[in-house]
Amino acid sequence: MIALALPLSDFEDAMQCASAMACNADVIVSRNVKDYQNSFIRTVTPEQLLQELKGCS
């Protein structure tokens, strides 16, 4: 199981990261980005994502 091998301290966060990796996600959106600081997927807050999306239009 990939989630067990990830360098994340919380198993639920590791499961979310493994799921994001499995579907080739570009980003994980979370209000608690510090839990994902060792993630292989970039993590942003909902506010950061909205700001990025505003810049795309």
C-alpha positions as CSV (number, residue, x, y, z in Angstrom):
1,M,0.0,0.0,0.0
2,I,1.6,3.3,-1.2
3,A,0.1,5.4,1.6
4,L,2.1,3.4,4.3
5,A,5.3,4.3,2.5
6,L,4.7,8.0,2.3
7,P,6.6,10.4,4.6
8,L,3.4,11.7,6.2
9,S,2.6,11.4,9.9
10,D,-1.2,11.1,9.5
11,F,-2.5,8.0,7.7
12,E,-5.6,9.7,6.5
13,D,-3.5,12.5,4.9
14,A,-1.3,9.8,3.4
15,M,-4.3,8.1,1.9
16,Q,-5.4,11.4,0.3
17,C,-1.9,12.0,-1.0
18,A,-1.7,8.4,-2.4
19,S,-5.2,8.9,-4.1
20,A,-4.0,12.2,-5.6
21,M,-0.9,10.5,-6.9
22,A,-2.9,7.6,-8.4
23,C,-5.1,10.0,-10.4
24,N,-2.2,12.3,-11.4
25,A,-3.6,15.2,-9.6
26,D,-1.7,18.5,-9.8
27,V,-2.7,19.8,-6.4
28,I,-4.2,18.8,-3.0
29,V,-6.5,21.5,-1.6
30,S,-6.6,21.6,2.2
31,R,-7.1,24.1,5.0
32,N,-4.3,22.4,6.8
33,V,-1.4,22.5,4.4
34,K,1.2,21.9,7.1
35,D,0.1,18.3,7.3
36,Y,1.2,17.8,3.7
37,Q,4.6,19.5,3.8
38,N,6.3,16.2,3.0
39,S,3.8,15.4,0.2
40,F,4.9,14.7,-3.3
41,I,1.8,16.7,-4.5
42,R,1.7,20.4,-4.2
43,T,-0.8,21.5,-1.5
44,V,-2.6,24.8,-1.3
45,T,-5.4,26.3,0.8
46,P,-8.8,26.9,-0.8
47,E,-8.1,30.6,-0.8
48,Q,-4.8,30.1,-2.7
49,L,-6.4,27.9,-5.3
50,L,-9.1,30.6,-5.9
51,Q,-6.4,33.2,-6.3
52,E,-4.6,31.0,-8.8
53,L,-7.8,30.3,-10.7
54,K,-8.5,34.1,-10.9
55,G,-5.2,34.6,-12.5
56,C,-6.0,32.1,-15.3
57,S,-8.9,34.0,-16.7
